Amino acid sequence: MSIVIARVAGSSAGAATAGELSLVPGPRLVARSTADDSAGRLVSVTADDPGGARVVSPVSCTRVYASGGTGLCLRLDPGLTTYQLAVLDPRLRTVREIPLVGVPNRARVSPSGRLVTWTVFVTGDSYNGGRFSTRVGILDTRTQELIPTLEDWPVTVDGRPYRARDLNFWGVTFTSDDRRFYATMSTAGHRYLVLGDLDSHRLRALMDNVECPSLSPDGTRIAFKSALGGDPARGWRLSVLDLATGRITPLAESRSVDDQAAWIDERTVAYAVSRGREHADVWRVPADGTGSPGILIPDATSPAALGGVIGPEAQ
């Protein structure tokens, strides 16, 4: 399936429409608006015209994701300067709130909607000299079990137990079994792709220079960003890793993309590109390295596909 590109860079979002925004699985996408008239609010667009009219919700988020009828909204705590996590039901009603220590950065929901995860920037870790660190949390919305950090889980690197004071984790993506997940682990100047197990509470490093993994719907590939030359100061390149063969395919997006990509279907990934300080657009690119990038949802960030076919059959 191909993506319909309805706008060009710098254009405005489609007009807002009346109606109730729903997270029920279907041929729609949700995102966070950056349009002047709805900045920060949760919006949805149709799969066959993602650049067209949008339904605008009164719910505001700093970062958002949805899957399996569950929404995750990271937002400012009303009336305060701190942040909170809100788990949303299909009608955007809040069913659980958790205060966050730090600034929200990443959000994901497992395909079933059972598990939610988030990453925040924090300060104060003594080993880090006062610079920002990252912290991952995971919540099981069925049992209400909360994992506030991964930093105390046993880790293996190159098949051997690994211990260090500078462990940082971010960018979780879940497998379909609600048991395993992939994430980024930073330590000693390396950024590893790690595989975590929620039953054993253990982590295993798989390969170096893989950040912000995003597992494909069929569970066979991971979209990720890698630091150019291993140095984040030089920017990032979007690529796709085939888990069976280890083959890495750079994508046609040549700009530096600082985002956790989202799979829109088996053949397409989406990501946000900033356009000035307050605005951004969601772009898409084929996952096989062919084609070229194009705008998917103008004036938006944090895309998530709720299900269904995106766009018409490729010609």
C-alpha positions in Angstrom: 0.0 0.0 0.0 1.2 3.5 -0.7 0.7 6.7 1.2 -1.4 9.6 -0.2 0.6 12.8 0.1 -2.0 15.6 0.5 0.2 18.6 1.3 3.7 20.0 0.7 6.2 21.2 3.2 5.2 24.3 5.1 1.5 24.0 4.2 -1.3 24.2 6.8 -3.3 21.3 8.2 -6.7 20.4 6.9 -9.7 22.1 8.3 -11.0 20.9 11.7 -14.3 18.9 11.6 -17.0 18.2 14.1 -17.2 14.8 15.7 -15.9 12.7 18.6 -12.3 11.5 18.4 -12.1 7.8 19.1 -9.2 5.4 19.7 -11.2 2.4 18.6 -9.0 0.5 16.0 -9.9 1.5 12.5 -8.5 3.2 9.3 -7.4 6.4 11.1 -4.3 8.0 12.5 -3.9 10.0 15.6 -1.3 12.7 16.3 -0.5 15.8 18.3 -1.3 19.0 16.5 1.1 21.8 16.1 -1.3 24.0 14.1 -1.8 27.5 15.5 -5.5 26.9 16.2 -5.1 23.6 18.0 -1.5 23.4 19.2 -0.9 20.5 21.6 -4.3 18.9 21.1 -4.9 15.3 20.1 -6.2 15.1 16.5 -7.3 12.2 14.2 -7.3 12.0 10.4 -8.6 9.4 8.0 -6.2 6.8 6.5 -7.2 7.6 2.9 -6.6 11.4 3.3 -4.2 12.0 6.2 -3.4 15.5 5.0 -7.1 16.4 4.9 -9.8 17.4 7.4 -9.0 16.5 11.0 -11.1 15.8 14.1 -9.7 17.9 17.0 -10.0 16.7 20.6 -10.0 19.0 23.7 -7.3 16.7 25.2 -3.8 18.2 25.1 -0.6 16.2 25.3 3.1 16.8 25.0 3.6 13.3 23.6 0.9 10.8 22.6 0.5 7.3 21.3 -2.3 4.8 20.9 -2.9 1.2 20.0 -5.4 -1.6 20.7 -7.9 1.0 22.0 -5.6 2.4 24.6 -4.1 5.9 24.5 -1.1 7.2 26.3 -0.9 11.0 26.9 2.1 12.6 28.5 1.0 16.1 29.6 1.5 19.0 32.0 -0.2 18.4 35.3 -3.2 20.9 35.3 -2.3 24.0 37.3 1.3 22.9 37.9 4.6 23.0 36.2 5.2 19.2 36.5 4.1 16.5 34.1 1.9 13.5 34.4 1.0 10.3 32.5 -2.6 9.7 31.5 -3.9 6.4 30.3 -6.9 7.0 28.0 -9.8 4.7 27.1 -11.1 4.6 23.5 -13.3 7.7 24.2 -10.3 9.6 25.6 -11.5 9.3 29.2 -8.6 9.1 31.7 -8.5 5.8 33.5 -5.1 6.1 35.3 -2.8 9.0 36.1 0.8 8.8 37.3 2.9 11.8 38.2 6.2 12.0 36.2 9.5 13.2 37.5 11.1 14.8 34.4 10.3 16.0 31.0 8.4 13.6 28.7 10.3 12.4 25.6 8.9 9.1 24.2 5.6 7.2 24.5 4.5 3.8 23.2 1.6 1.3 23.7 1.8 -2.4 23.0 -0.3 -3.7 20.0 -2.9 -5.2 22.3 -3.2 -2.0 24.3 -2.3 -3.7 27.5 1.2 -2.2 28.1 2.2 1.4 28.0 5.7 2.9 28.3 7.2 6.3 28.5 10.6 8.0 28.6 11.4 11.1 30.5 14.5 13.4 30.8 15.7 13.7 34.3 18.5 15.6 36.1 20.4 15.0 39.3 22.2 11.6 38.5 25.6 12.1 40.2 27.5 10.1 37.6 26.2 12.4 34.8 27.7 15.7 36.1 24.3 17.4 36.2 23.4 16.7 32.6 20.1 15.2 31.5 19.6 11.4 31.9 16.7 9.3 30.7 14.3 7.1 32.7 11.9 4.5 31.3 8.7 3.4 33.0 6.3 0.6 32.0 2.7 0.0 33.2 0.6 -3.1 32.8 -2.9 -1.6 32.5 -4.5 -5.0 33.2 -2.7 -5.8 36.5 -1.7 -2.2 37.3 1.9 -3.4 37.9 4.3 -0.5 37.5 7.9 -0.8 36.6 9.4 2.7 37.4 12.8 2.1 36.0 14.9 -0.5 34.1 18.2 0.6 35.7 18.1 -2.2 38.4 17.5 -5.0 35.9 20.3 -7.5 35.2 22.0 -6.8 31.8 24.2 -8.9 29.6 26.5 -7.5 26.9 28.4 -9.8 24.6 27.0 -12.7 26.6 28.5 -11.6 29.9 26.9 -9.8 32.9 27.4 -6.1 32.6 27.2 -3.6 35.5 27.8 0.1 35.3 26.6 3.3 37.1 25.9 5.2 33.9 23.1 3.0 32.5 20.3 5.0 30.7 17.3 3.6 28.8 14.8 5.1 26.4 12.6 4.4 23.4 10.8 1.2 24.3 8.8 -0.8 21.6 6.8 -3.9 22.5 6.4 -7.2 20.8 2.9 -8.7 20.2 3.1 -11.2 23.1 3.0 -8.5 25.8 6.1 -10.0 27.3 9.2 -8.8 25.4 10.3 -5.4 24.3 13.2 -3.6 22.6 14.8 -0.4 23.9 17.9 1.7 23.7 20.6 1.4 26.4 23.3 3.9 26.8 26.5 3.2 28.6 30.2 4.1 28.3 29.6 6.0 25.1 27.7 3.2 23.4 24.0 3.1 22.5 22.8 -0.5 22.3 19.7 -2.1 21.1 18.5 -4.3 24.0 15.9 -7.0 24.3 13.9 -7.0 27.6 11.8 -9.7 29.1 9.0 -8.7 31.5 8.8 -12.1 33.0 12.4 -12.5 34.0 13.2 -8.7 34.3 16.4 -9.2 32.3 17.9 -7.2 29.5 20.3 -8.4 26.7 22.3 -6.2 24.4 21.9 -7.1 20.7 23.9 -4.6 18.7 25.5 -1.1 18.9 24.5 2.3 17.6 20.8 1.6 17.5 18.5 4.3 19.0 14.7 4.7 19.4 13.7 1.3 18.0 10.2 0.8 16.6 9.1 -2.8 15.8 7.2 -3.4 12.6 3.6 -4.8 12.8 4.8 -8.3 11.7 7.6 -8.3 14.3 10.4 -8.9 11.8 12.0 -5.5 11.4 13.0 -2.5 13.6 13.0 1.1 12.3 15.6 3.1 14.2 17.9 6.1 14.2 21.7 5.8 14.4 24.2 8.4 15.1 26.3 9.4 12.1 29.8 8.1 12.6 28.6 7.1 16.1 28.5 10.7 17.1 25.1 12.2 17.9 26.5 15.7 17.4 26.6 14.9 13.7 22.9 14.0 13.6 21.0 10.8 12.9 20.1 8.6 10.0 16.8 6.6 9.8 17.3 2.9 8.9 15.5 -0.5 9.2 17.0 -3.6 10.8 16.0 -7.1 9.6 16.0 -9.1 12.8 16.5 -12.4 11.1 19.4 -11.5 8.9 20.9 -8.5 10.7 20.8 -6.5 7.5 20.5 -2.8 7.9 18.8 -0.7 5.2 19.2 3.1 5.3 16.0 4.8 4.4 15.5 7.5 1.7 15.1 10.2 4.4 18.6 11.9 4.4 17.8 14.6 6.9 18.7 14.2 10.6 15.6 12.9 12.3 15.5 13.0 16.1 12.3 10.9 16.7 11.1 7.4 17.4 9.6 6.4 14.1 6.1 4.8 13.9 5.1 2.1 11.5 2.0 3.2 9.5 1.7 -0.2 7.8 4.1 -3.0 6.9 5.8 -0.9 4.2 5.9 2.6 5.6 7.3 4.4 8.6 6.4 7.9 9.8 8.3 10.5 11.9 8.2 14.1 12.9 10.4 16.8 11.4 10.5 20.2 13.1 9.6 23.3 11.1 10.7 26.2 13.3 10.4 26.1 17.1 6.7 25.6 17.5 5.7 23.7 14.3 6.4 20.3 12.8 5.0 17.9 10.2 4.7 14.1 10.2 6.6 12.7 7.2 6.5 9.2 5.8 9.1 7.1 3.8 9.1 3.5 2.4 10.7 1.0 4.8 12.7 -0.8 2.1 15.0 2.1 1.3 13.3 3.0 -2.0 11.2 6.0 -3.0 11.4 9.4 -1.3 10.0 11.1 1.8 6.8 13.0 1.8 4.5 14.8 4.2 1.8 12.5 5.7 0.2 14.8 8.3 1.0 18.5 8.2 1.3 20.5 11.4 1.6 17.4 13.7 3.9 15.2 15.7 3.6 11.8 17.6 1.8 9.8 14.9 0.1 6.5 15.5 -1.9 4.3 13.2 -5.1 2.9 14.7 -5.4 0.2 12.1 -6.7 -0.3 8.6 -5.2 0.4 5.2 -3.4 3.7 4.6 -4.0 5.1 1.2 -5.1 3.4 -2.0 -3.5 0.4 -3.7 -0.1 1.3 -5.2 -0.4 1.8 -9.0 
